[in-house]
Amino acid sequence: MIDYAASAARLMRAYNDKDFDALKAAMAPDITMAHYNRGAFFNRADELIDVIRAFAADIMPDRQFLPPERVLVCGNVVVREAYWTGTPTQDIPGFGTKGETIRFRLCSVMTFNEQGILIDWKDHG
């Protein structure tokens, strides 16, 4: 039996560690991802990883998810409440100002397949 909360934790650890190979391996190639409050929508892991990589390399190298305040699991769906924080190296209109640390409280709804691979990820906040 898959521990879906552990699958979500591994994915977030790979994100924070900038381990893009592990992150991509944890996602289905045709993952659907949306960050509703920021207008970001993806339906391919490659596209999502490219954006995550750009943020980590140039736009916000210190970006990270903080430890979750709450994790709820219902079947293969994990709901994770945590802060996401980072300091932009450039102005990002509607998102953050260069040099000013930002911090968003996010509710991440993550759906996994039977093998523990992320197939759907929705961020709210």
C-alpha positions as CSV (number, residue, x, y, z in Angstrom):
1,M,0.0,0.0,0.0
2,I,1.3,3.4,-1.0
3,D,1.8,6.1,1.7
4,Y,0.6,9.1,-0.2
5,A,1.6,11.6,2.5
6,A,5.1,10.3,2.2
7,S,4.9,10.6,-1.6
8,A,3.9,14.3,-1.2
9,A,6.7,14.8,1.3
10,R,9.3,13.3,-1.0
11,L,8.1,15.5,-3.8
12,M,8.4,18.7,-1.7
13,R,11.8,17.6,-0.4
14,A,13.0,17.2,-4.1
15,Y,11.5,20.7,-4.9
16,N,13.3,22.3,-2.0
17,D,16.6,20.5,-2.7
18,K,16.4,21.5,-6.4
19,D,16.6,17.8,-7.3
20,F,14.9,18.2,-10.6
21,D,15.5,14.6,-11.7
22,A,13.8,13.3,-8.6
23,L,11.0,15.8,-9.0
24,K,10.4,14.8,-12.6
25,A,10.5,11.1,-11.7
26,A,7.8,11.8,-9.0
27,M,5.4,13.3,-11.7
28,A,3.5,11.7,-14.5
29,P,4.6,13.1,-17.9
30,D,1.1,14.4,-18.5
31,I,0.6,15.9,-15.1
32,T,-2.0,18.6,-14.7
33,M,-0.9,21.5,-12.5
34,A,-2.5,24.8,-11.7
35,H,-1.6,27.6,-9.3
36,Y,-4.9,29.4,-9.5
37,N,-4.1,32.6,-7.7
38,R,-1.0,33.1,-9.9
39,G,-2.5,32.1,-13.2
40,A,-0.1,29.3,-13.9
41,F,-1.4,26.2,-15.7
42,F,0.6,23.2,-17.0
43,N,-0.3,19.8,-18.5
44,R,3.2,18.5,-19.1
45,A,5.8,17.7,-16.5
46,D,8.6,19.0,-18.8
47,E,6.9,22.5,-18.9
48,L,6.4,22.5,-15.1
49,I,10.0,21.4,-14.4
50,D,11.3,24.1,-16.8
51,V,9.5,26.8,-14.8
52,I,10.5,25.4,-11.4
53,R,14.1,25.2,-12.6
54,A,14.1,28.8,-13.9
55,F,12.7,30.0,-10.5
56,A,15.4,28.0,-8.6
57,A,18.3,29.1,-10.9
58,D,17.6,32.8,-11.6
59,I,14.4,34.2,-10.4
60,M,14.2,33.1,-6.8
61,P,17.1,30.7,-5.8
62,D,16.0,30.5,-2.2
63,R,12.4,29.6,-2.9
64,Q,11.0,26.7,-0.8
65,F,8.0,25.1,0.8
66,L,8.2,25.3,4.6
67,P,7.2,22.3,6.7
68,P,3.5,21.7,6.4
69,E,1.1,22.9,9.1
70,R,-1.5,20.3,8.1
71,V,-1.5,17.2,5.9
72,L,-4.8,15.4,5.2
73,V,-5.1,12.3,3.2
74,C,-8.2,10.9,1.6
75,G,-7.6,7.9,-0.6
76,N,-4.9,8.9,-3.1
77,V,-5.5,12.7,-2.5
78,V,-3.2,14.6,-0.2
79,V,-4.1,18.1,1.0
80,R,-1.1,20.0,2.3
81,E,-1.2,23.4,4.0
82,A,2.2,25.1,4.1
83,Y,3.9,28.4,3.5
84,W,6.0,28.9,0.3
85,T,8.7,31.6,0.6
86,G,11.5,33.2,-1.3
87,T,13.3,36.4,-2.3
88,P,13.0,37.5,-5.9
89,T,16.2,38.5,-7.7
90,Q,14.1,40.7,-10.0
91,D,10.7,42.4,-9.9
92,I,7.9,40.0,-10.7
93,P,4.7,42.0,-11.4
94,G,1.8,40.9,-9.3
95,F,4.1,38.4,-7.4
96,G,7.0,40.0,-5.7
97,T,9.6,42.9,-5.6
98,K,13.3,42.4,-6.1
99,G,15.0,41.8,-2.7
100,E,11.8,41.6,-0.6
101,T,11.1,38.2,0.8
102,I,7.6,36.9,0.0
103,R,5.6,34.3,1.8
104,F,2.4,32.7,0.6
105,R,0.2,30.3,2.6
106,L,-0.7,27.6,0.1
107,C,-3.2,24.8,0.1
108,S,-1.8,22.1,-2.3
109,V,-4.2,19.4,-3.4
110,M,-2.1,16.6,-4.8
111,T,-3.6,13.4,-6.5
112,F,-1.4,10.4,-7.0
113,N,-1.8,7.2,-9.1
114,E,-1.6,3.7,-7.6
115,Q,2.2,3.8,-7.9
116,G,2.6,7.0,-5.9
117,I,3.3,9.2,-9.0
118,L,1.8,12.7,-8.9
119,I,-0.9,13.1,-11.6
120,D,-2.6,16.3,-10.6
121,W,-1.4,19.2,-8.5
122,K,-3.5,22.3,-7.6
123,D,-2.1,25.1,-5.5
124,H,-4.5,27.7,-3.9
125,G,-3.3,30.8,-2.2
